Amino acid sequence: MKTLKEISCGQTVRVKKLTGEGPVKRRIMDMGITKGVEVYVRKVAPLGDPVEVTVRGYELSLRKADAEMIEVE
C-alpha cells in the first residue's frame, strides 16, 4: 500500500482509497480527489510539505498529512 506522500515528482498515480475521517475526508473529496481519479505529482517541497499535484486539470497543493490519507496505485 502506497500513499500519495511517498510518490516522487513526475509520476502519475490513480487514487485507490481515502483513509481520512469525517470532515477531513470530505475536504479531500471536495478538492476533486476521489477513488479512481488520476493524480500527477508536479513537485514536492524540499521538506516534503506541501506536495503540488495536478488533479482533473487543475493544480493543487496538499499538506503532507493530507497526502498520507490518500492511498494510490
C-alpha positions in Angstrom: 0.0 0.0 0.0 1.4 3.3 -1.1 0.2 6.8 -0.2 0.4 10.0 -2.2 3.1 11.2 0.2 5.5 8.5 -1.0 5.2 9.2 -4.7 8.1 11.1 -6.3 8.0 14.0 -8.7 6.8 13.5 -12.2 4.7 10.3 -11.5 1.1 9.8 -12.3 -0.9 7.6 -10.0 -4.5 6.5 -9.6 -6.4 7.0 -6.3 -7.3 3.7 -4.7 -8.8 4.8 -1.4 -9.2 7.7 1.0 -8.4 6.8 4.7 -9.3 10.1 6.4 -12.2 10.6 8.8 -15.3 12.8 8.5 -14.6 16.4 7.7 -11.0 15.8 6.5 -12.1 13.1 4.1 -14.9 15.3 2.9 -12.5 18.2 2.3 -10.2 16.0 0.2 -13.1 14.7 -1.8 -14.3 18.3 -2.3 -10.9 19.1 -3.9 -11.7 16.5 -6.6 -9.6 13.7 -5.2 -11.9 10.7 -5.3 -11.5 7.0 -5.9 -10.3 6.2 -9.4 -9.1 9.7 -10.4 -5.6 10.2 -11.7 -3.2 12.4 -9.8 0.1 13.8 -11.3 2.7 14.8 -8.8 4.2 18.1 -10.0 6.6 18.9 -7.3 7.5 18.2 -3.7 8.8 21.0 -1.5 12.3 20.4 0.0 11.0 19.3 3.4 8.1 17.4 1.8 5.4 19.9 2.7 3.4 20.8 0.6 3.1 18.4 -2.3 1.9 20.0 -5.5 -0.3 17.9 -7.7 -2.5 18.2 -10.8 -6.0 16.7 -10.4 -8.8 16.9 -13.0 -6.8 19.6 -14.9 -6.1 21.9 -12.1 -3.2 22.4 -9.7 -3.5 21.7 -6.0 -1.1 21.9 -3.0 -1.6 19.3 -0.3 -0.2 19.1 3.1 1.9 16.0 3.9 -0.7 14.9 6.5 -3.5 15.0 3.8 -1.3 13.3 1.2 -0.8 10.5 3.7 -4.5 9.7 3.8 -4.7 9.1 0.0 -3.9 5.5 -1.0 -2.7 5.2 -4.6 -1.6 2.6 -7.1 
